[in-house]
Amino acid sequence: MSKIIDIYLKSNKPVFSFEFFPPKTVEGEEKLFLTIENLSQLNPSFVSVTYGAGGTTRTKTVEISRKIQDDFKIETMCHFTCVGVDSNQIKETLDSIHNFGIKNLMALRGDPPKGEGKFTKTKGGFENATELISFIKSEGYSFCLGGGCYPEKHPDAPTLEIDIQNLKHKVDAGADFLITQLFFKNSVFFDFLENTKKTGINKPIIPGIMPITNFNQIARFKEMAGCEIPESLVTELEALKDDPIEFQKKSLAYTTGQCKELLQNGVFGIHFYTLNQSRATFEIMKKLI
Ligand SMILES: Cc1cc2nc3c(=O)[nH]c(=O)nc-3n(C[C@H](O)[C@H](O)[C@H](O)COP(=O)(O)OP(=O)(O)OC[C@H]3O[C@@H](n4cnc5c(N)ncnc54)[C@H](O)[C@@H]3O)c2cc1C
């Protein structure tokens, strides 16, 4: 299996990847594997499996990543956070990920557990992804490391400038590539790329894209990811919120246009947040490849 950074750097066409989360039920798992089977027809360069908030799906994330890699023969990146764990526990999980033959790791700080407003470092653990990445490197692991980044600023950072400075520290610590939080305005992403370049960040930055599949998501995306959604899109989608077919058409047309513009501007690839559904990603991808 390959390191994702080599895929980005060596590919002569855009690199498409899909993100999944580990389901909580057996039915959810069966549905996930059907989704992966459907989406595998699109030949993604890799897929990734998230780590439950608060580290709740630790074992499941690793198991599902291994299953996708072994059974579907798709390069798989395992997400990993340092919420609620110290460096010894982190090493244990990293060893099991390594022993399963997984070569790519999305190294994240993570969000505080439900009910806790602020991230608090675990005793013997890490304050941020930079510290986690430094630790992974210092322990001699050979993982290819991805990191998260935030074109509209991470909510904990006082300013976008400071957040980008911190991102530079993360890259200097050893992040090989970065995937963005979802965003809906390409101008925001292009400005971010420009600013990261000025700060000396020269690793691939991959747009993370998620189509809106129902109207209630809009408020959630704004709150969760702090992302701006164009007013005109919100108005158009609101008018169609009771007509699921037209809603999907409008929303997918918007995301397809967004992806086409990103590709025309030379991005290394696009990472789709699939929410374990295949339809929206399939429809968009059919228009891109
Ligand atoms: C692509 C992607 C995938 C994700 N997958 C998951 C997942 O699987 N599971 C999950 O629970 N969450 C996931 N998240 C959400 C993520 O865990 C949260 O956004 C979390 O709050 C921040 O994680 P991070 O690694 O990006 O943080 P960090 O990079 O650590 O940033 C957090 C804060 O610390 C600051 N900071 C970073 N480095 C330094 C430094 N050296 N010095 C001072 N300050 C610093 C930053 O500016 C920021 O304010 C994902 C996010 C993205 C973008």
The ligand as a MOL file (V3000), in Angstrom:
LIG
                    3D

  0  0  0     0  0            999 V3000
M  V30 BEGIN CTAB
M  V30 COUNTS 53 58 0 0 0
M  V30 BEGIN ATOM
M  V30 1 C -10.1080 16.8810 7.6280 0
M  V30 2 C -10.6070 16.7900 9.0410 0
M  V30 3 C -10.8910 15.5440 9.5930 0
M  V30 4 C -11.3590 15.4370 10.9100 0
M  V30 5 N -11.6180 14.2020 11.4390 0
M  V30 6 C -12.0020 14.0840 12.7400 0
M  V30 7 C -12.1680 12.8010 13.3540 0
M  V30 8 O -11.9820 11.7690 12.7280 0
M  V30 9 N -12.5460 12.7560 14.6600 0
M  V30 10 C -12.7380 13.8860 15.3990 0
M  V30 11 O -13.0720 13.7700 16.5950 0
M  V30 12 N -12.5910 15.1240 14.8520 0
M  V30 13 C -12.2230 15.2500 13.5460 0
M  V30 14 N -12.0280 16.4880 12.9870 0
M  V30 15 C -12.3370 17.6810 13.7940 0
M  V30 16 C -11.1160 18.1150 14.6500 0
M  V30 17 O -10.8140 17.1120 15.5800 0
M  V30 18 C -11.4820 19.4120 15.3610 0
M  V30 19 O -11.6690 20.4450 14.4460 0
M  V30 20 C -10.5260 19.8120 16.4850 0
M  V30 21 O -11.1420 20.8640 17.2250 0
M  V30 22 C -9.1850 20.3220 15.9970 0
M  V30 23 O -8.3560 19.3160 15.5810 0
M  V30 24 P -7.0020 19.6940 14.7950 0
M  V30 25 O -6.1430 18.5100 14.7750 0
M  V30 26 O -7.3260 20.3260 13.4960 0
M  V30 27 O -6.4420 20.7690 15.8070 0
M  V30 28 P -5.1000 21.5940 15.9580 0
M  V30 29 O -4.3300 21.6650 14.6980 0
M  V30 30 O -4.4310 21.1190 17.1740 0
M  V30 31 O -5.7320 23.0300 16.2110 0
M  V30 32 C -6.5540 23.2850 17.3620 0
M  V30 33 C -6.1950 24.6500 17.9100 0
M  V30 34 O -4.8390 24.6130 18.3800 0
M  V30 35 C -4.0800 25.6120 17.7280 0
M  V30 36 N -2.7220 25.0900 17.5180 0
M  V30 37 C -2.3280 24.0980 16.6690 0
M  V30 38 N -0.9760 23.9380 16.7410 0
M  V30 39 C -0.5280 24.8390 17.6510 0
M  V30 40 C 0.7520 25.1690 18.1530 0
M  V30 41 N 1.8400 24.5400 17.7230 0
M  V30 42 N 0.8490 26.1590 19.0830 0
M  V30 43 C -0.2510 26.8200 19.5200 0
M  V30 44 N -1.5020 26.5440 19.0930 0
M  V30 45 C -1.6360 25.5650 18.1640 0
M  V30 46 C -4.8070 25.9230 16.4220 0
M  V30 47 O -4.5480 27.2380 15.9540 0
M  V30 48 C -6.2670 25.7570 16.8470 0
M  V30 49 O -6.7480 26.9150 17.4550 0
M  V30 50 C -11.5760 16.6290 11.6760 0
M  V30 51 C -11.2920 17.8840 11.1120 0
M  V30 52 C -10.8000 17.9710 9.8110 0
M  V30 53 C -10.4990 19.3170 9.2210 0
M  V30 END ATOM
M  V30 BEGIN BOND
M  V30 1 1 1 2
M  V30 2 1 2 3
M  V30 3 2 2 52
M  V30 4 2 3 4
M  V30 5 1 4 5
M  V30 6 1 4 50
M  V30 7 2 5 6
M  V30 8 1 6 7
M  V30 9 1 6 13
M  V30 10 2 7 8
M  V30 11 1 7 9
M  V30 12 1 9 10
M  V30 13 2 10 11
M  V30 14 1 10 12
M  V30 15 2 12 13
M  V30 16 1 13 14
M  V30 17 1 14 15
M  V30 18 1 14 50
M  V30 19 1 15 16
M  V30 20 1 16 17
M  V30 21 1 16 18
M  V30 22 1 18 19
M  V30 23 1 18 20
M  V30 24 1 20 21
M  V30 25 1 20 22
M  V30 26 1 22 23
M  V30 27 1 23 24
M  V30 28 2 24 25
M  V30 29 1 24 26
M  V30 30 1 24 27
M  V30 31 1 27 28
M  V30 32 2 28 29
M  V30 33 1 28 30
M  V30 34 1 28 31
M  V30 35 1 31 32
M  V30 36 1 32 33
M  V30 37 1 33 34
M  V30 38 1 33 48
M  V30 39 1 34 35
M  V30 40 1 35 36
M  V30 41 1 35 46
M  V30 42 1 36 37
M  V30 43 1 36 45
M  V30 44 2 37 38
M  V30 45 1 38 39
M  V30 46 1 39 40
M  V30 47 2 39 45
M  V30 48 1 40 41
M  V30 49 2 40 42
M  V30 50 1 42 43
M  V30 51 2 43 44
M  V30 52 1 44 45
M  V30 53 1 46 47
M  V30 54 1 46 48
M  V30 55 1 48 49
M  V30 56 2 50 51
M  V30 57 1 51 52
M  V30 58 1 52 53
M  V30 END BOND
M  V30 END CTAB
M  END
